[in-house]
């Protein structure tokens, strides 16, 4: 499983790529849009930003997977949502958008998970690595 240091390094490299290319490169990865998700740190109260892929979108909703590469613990960004589901989402050169994060319920997950894993098999591999059910998070426009 990737360490916290490795995950932070990957995010840093991704941001360097975005900056070096003037934002032209780095907004797609492995056929998926890349989003910049900003949560509020549950301990610090400070903004925490991470780069994530969205393997599935439905209308104006982005779905992200709290896989942490199949680790047995949930990612910090996911834990932050428990205290404050209000997030900011940036997609490409567009300004960030206020969104609300909701954990997919059992029915939503049962419907969406097979769609994700049929197109992006790495997620099924992550699920096989851990006993926890990897959560799906629905990012919906605030007020919508």
N, C-alpha and C positions, 0 to 999 in steps of 0.2 A: 504494500500500500504506500502511496506517496506520503512523505512526511510533510508537516506544516511548512518547513523550510522549502521543500521542493515545490509545494503548491504556490507559495508566495513568490518563489523565483519564476515559475511559469507565468504567473500573472504579470510580474514585472517585465519579463521578456515580451509578452504580448503587448503591453502598453508601449514599450520601446518601438516595436514594429509599427504600431498605430501612429506614434509620433513621428518616426523617421519617414514614413510614407505620406505624411500629411493627412492621415485618416483614410487613405485610399486602400490600404491592405489591412487585413486582420479582422474584418467584420463577417467573414464566413470561414467555417472550418469543417472539413469532412462533410460538405453538403448541407451544413446547418448554419443558420444565422448565429452570430455571436452577440451577446448583450453584455452591457456593463451594468451590474446590479449593485445598487447602494442600499445597504440596510443600516439600521442604528445598532451599534454595539450594545449587547445586553448588559455588559458590565461597565463599559466606559461611557456609554451614551453618545459616543462619537460616530460619525459616518464611517462605514466600512464598505469598501468597494471590491468587487471581484468580477472577473470575466467568466462567463458561462456560455455554453452552447444551449440553444433551444431546439431540441429535436422534433418538436411538434408545435404548431400554431393553429389556432381555431378562431376565426374572425380577428378580433383585436386582443385575444388572449395568447400569451406566450407560456409554454410549459417548459420548466426546467427540472432536472433530475438531481436529487440530493444524494448522489451516489458516492462521492468522495473516492472514486476509483474502486469501489467494492469494500471499503474499509468497514470495520464493525461499528464505527461511531459516525454520527451525522456531522456534516460540515458545519463550521462556525456560522456561516451565513444563514443556514437553515435554523439553527438554534436561536439566532437573533430574531427571527420572524415570530417566535413564540411570545416575545415581549412586545414587539411592535411590527405589525404586518404592513405598515405603510413603507413603501420602497420607492426608489427612483430607478427608472430603466432607461438606458441610453442604447439606441440601435443606430449604428452608423453615424453619419455626420449630423443627424437630427438632434435637436435639443433633448435633454432628458425629460421623461414623462412620469408624472406621479401615478403609481399603481398600488394596488392592494394584492398582497400575496395570500393565497388560500391553499391549504394542503388538500390535495384531491381526496375525496372520500372513497370508500371501497368501490362503489359503483363506477365513479369516474376513472379510478385507477384501473379497474378491470376492463374498461372500454379503451383507454388510451395506451396502457402499457404494451399490449400486443402490437399496436400500430408503431410505437417507438422501436420496439425490439425487432420488428420485421425489417425496418429500414436501417437501423443502427445496432448491429449485433453486439457491439461492445457493452451496451447497457445490460443485455442479458448475461453477459460474462461477469459483469460487476455483481449482479444479483446472486450468481452462483457462488461467488467468493465469500458471501456474508450470510449470517442467519437472520439479520434484520431485514424487514421489508423496506426496500429503498423507496422513500417518498417521492411523489411527484408534486410539484408546486405550480399552481396556476397563477400567473401574473395578469391581473385584469386592470383596465383603466380605473382610476379612482373616480368614484361617483357614477360608474357605469354599470 
